[in-house]
Amino acid sequence: MVAVYCRQQRLPKITHLVEIYITYYEKDKRRDVDNVYSSSKYILDGMVNAGVLPRDSQKWVRDVKSSIEYDKANPRVRVLIEPAIDKKETG
């Protein structure tokens, strides 16, 4: 599903190191936190499958940060991809 969605959105190919922020909007607190966060593997694998992300290795993804919010009416997942800031530049 992630690969299909990436293709539908015509997301550009990532060509540099990135940080990925995933927000899970759950309808309630029933699912265990580790079960919610485990889906990040499938999100990254889908991005690779769609050709958006060359690989999900540390060469391309510096970090994946996740959080959980609640929205009973509209559960969803939001993925934000940001260029990774070179730590050498910031001191």
C-alpha positions as CSV (number, residue, x, y, z in Angstrom):
1,M,0.0,0.0,0.0
2,V,2.8,2.4,0.8
3,A,4.5,1.8,-2.6
4,V,1.2,2.3,-4.4
5,Y,0.5,5.6,-2.5
6,C,4.1,6.8,-3.2
7,R,3.6,6.2,-6.9
8,Q,0.2,7.8,-7.0
9,Q,1.6,10.9,-5.3
10,R,4.5,11.0,-7.8
11,L,7.0,11.6,-5.0
12,P,10.5,12.7,-6.1
13,K,13.4,10.3,-5.7
14,I,15.5,10.9,-2.7
15,T,19.1,11.7,-3.6
16,H,20.6,12.7,-0.3
17,L,20.7,11.6,3.4
18,V,17.3,12.2,5.1
19,E,15.6,12.0,8.4
20,I,12.1,10.6,8.5
21,Y,9.4,11.6,10.9
22,I,6.3,9.4,11.2
23,T,3.2,10.4,13.1
24,Y,0.7,7.7,13.7
25,Y,-2.8,9.0,14.3
26,E,-4.5,6.2,16.2
27,K,-8.3,6.1,16.8
28,D,-7.7,5.0,20.4
29,K,-5.1,3.6,22.8
30,R,-5.9,-0.1,22.2
31,R,-2.7,-1.1,20.2
32,D,0.5,-1.6,22.0
33,V,3.1,1.1,21.3
34,D,5.6,-1.4,19.9
35,N,3.1,-2.7,17.5
36,V,2.3,0.8,16.2
37,Y,6.0,1.6,15.8
38,S,6.9,-1.7,14.1
39,S,5.0,-0.5,11.0
40,S,7.9,1.9,10.2
41,K,9.7,-1.0,8.6
42,Y,6.9,-1.5,6.1
43,I,6.7,2.2,5.4
44,L,10.4,2.4,4.6
45,D,10.3,-0.9,2.6
46,G,7.3,0.5,0.6
47,M,9.2,3.7,-0.2
48,V,12.2,1.6,-1.4
49,N,9.8,-0.6,-3.5
50,A,8.3,2.5,-5.1
51,G,11.8,3.9,-6.0
52,V,11.4,6.9,-3.8
53,L,14.1,5.8,-1.4
54,P,17.2,4.1,-2.9
55,R,17.7,1.9,0.2
56,D,16.6,2.1,3.8
57,S,20.2,1.8,5.0
58,Q,22.0,4.3,7.1
59,K,23.6,5.6,4.0
60,W,20.2,7.1,3.0
61,V,18.3,7.4,6.3
62,R,20.0,9.0,9.3
63,D,17.1,8.6,11.7
64,V,13.4,7.6,11.9
65,K,11.5,9.5,14.6
66,S,8.0,8.4,15.5
67,S,5.2,9.7,17.6
68,I,1.6,8.8,18.3
69,E,-1.4,11.2,18.2
70,Y,-5.1,10.4,18.5
71,D,-7.9,11.1,16.0
72,K,-10.9,8.9,16.4
73,A,-12.6,10.2,13.3
74,N,-9.6,10.0,11.0
75,P,-6.9,7.5,11.9
76,R,-3.9,7.8,9.5
77,V,-0.2,7.9,9.2
78,R,1.8,11.0,8.3
79,V,5.3,10.7,6.9
80,L,7.5,13.7,6.7
81,I,10.9,13.5,4.9
82,E,13.5,16.1,5.7
83,P,17.1,16.5,4.5
84,A,19.5,15.5,7.2
85,I,21.6,18.3,8.5
86,D,25.3,17.6,8.3
87,K,26.5,17.5,11.9
88,K,29.9,18.8,10.7
89,E,28.2,22.0,9.6
90,T,26.5,22.7,12.9
91,G,29.5,22.1,15.1
